[in-house]
């Protein structure tokens, strides 16, 4: 077994587990109930973890998670056609005049 994901938020951990299981990967959750040990244990040691049952599927599972959960690369900066203001690629409308190129 290999650990594939950990986070302090249990909902995110369960989301990852369910996403992997929905496409056929067998997973278990460890440290699900260890949050009460924080203080005596390092906080990172009490985070719930998703473990992949079959080691040989690790690369495929991490590739799937990268594809599904990583943020897309920011798009290029654009210039508003109404006011000539430069806008970051993450802006869907011009911050200056409200024009939307979409």
C-alpha positions in Angstrom: 0.0 0.0 0.0 1.1 3.6 -0.7 -0.1 6.8 0.7 -1.5 8.9 -2.1 -3.1 11.9 -0.3 -3.4 13.6 3.0 -5.0 16.8 4.2 -6.4 18.3 7.4 -9.9 18.6 5.9 -11.7 15.2 6.1 -14.1 16.2 3.4 -11.3 16.7 0.9 -9.8 13.3 1.9 -13.1 11.6 1.4 -13.6 13.3 -2.0 -10.2 12.0 -3.2 -11.0 8.5 -2.0 -14.4 8.5 -3.6 -13.0 9.9 -6.9 -10.4 7.2 -7.1 -12.8 4.4 -6.1 -15.4 5.6 -8.7 -12.9 4.8 -11.5 -11.8 1.5 -10.0 -8.9 2.1 -7.7 -9.1 0.4 -4.3 -8.4 2.8 -1.4 -8.6 2.9 2.4 -8.5 5.8 4.8 -6.0 5.8 7.7 -6.0 8.2 10.7 -9.6 8.9 10.2 -10.2 9.3 14.0 -6.8 10.5 15.2 -7.6 14.2 15.3 -8.2 13.9 19.1 -4.5 13.1 19.5 -3.4 16.6 18.3 -1.3 18.1 21.0 0.2 14.8 22.1 1.1 14.0 18.5 2.3 16.3 15.7 -0.7 17.9 13.9 0.5 16.4 10.6 0.5 13.0 12.1 -3.2 13.3 12.9 -4.4 14.2 9.4 -6.5 11.6 7.6 -4.8 9.8 4.7 -5.9 8.1 1.5 -3.8 4.9 0.9 -3.9 3.1 -2.5 -4.2 -0.6 -1.9 -2.2 -1.7 -5.0 1.2 -0.1 -5.3 1.5 -0.8 -9.0 -1.4 1.5 -9.7 0.3 4.5 -7.9 1.5 6.2 -11.1 -1.9 5.9 -12.8 -3.8 7.2 -9.7 -1.5 10.2 -9.2 -1.8 11.0 -12.9 -5.6 10.9 -12.6 -5.5 13.2 -9.5 -3.2 15.7 -11.2 -5.5 15.8 -14.3 -8.7 16.1 -12.2 -7.6 18.4 -9.4 -4.7 20.6 -10.4 -5.7 24.2 -11.4 -5.4 25.0 -15.1 -2.6 27.2 -16.1 -3.5 30.9 -16.2 -4.5 32.2 -19.5 -2.7 35.1 -21.2 -3.2 38.7 -20.3 -5.8 40.5 -22.5 -6.5 44.2 -23.4 -10.0 45.5 -23.1 -11.3 46.7 -26.5 -13.5 49.4 -24.9 -11.0 51.1 -22.6 -7.6 49.7 -23.6 -7.0 48.5 -20.0 -4.7 45.5 -19.5 -6.3 42.7 -17.6 -4.9 39.5 -16.1 -5.8 36.3 -17.8 -7.8 35.2 -14.8 -10.2 38.1 -15.2 -13.4 37.4 -17.2 -14.4 41.0 -17.3 -12.5 44.2 -17.5 -11.8 45.5 -14.0 -11.9 49.1 -15.2 -15.1 49.3 -17.3 -16.8 45.9 -16.9 -16.6 44.9 -20.6 -16.7 41.1 -21.1 -14.9 39.6 -24.1 -16.8 36.3 -23.7 
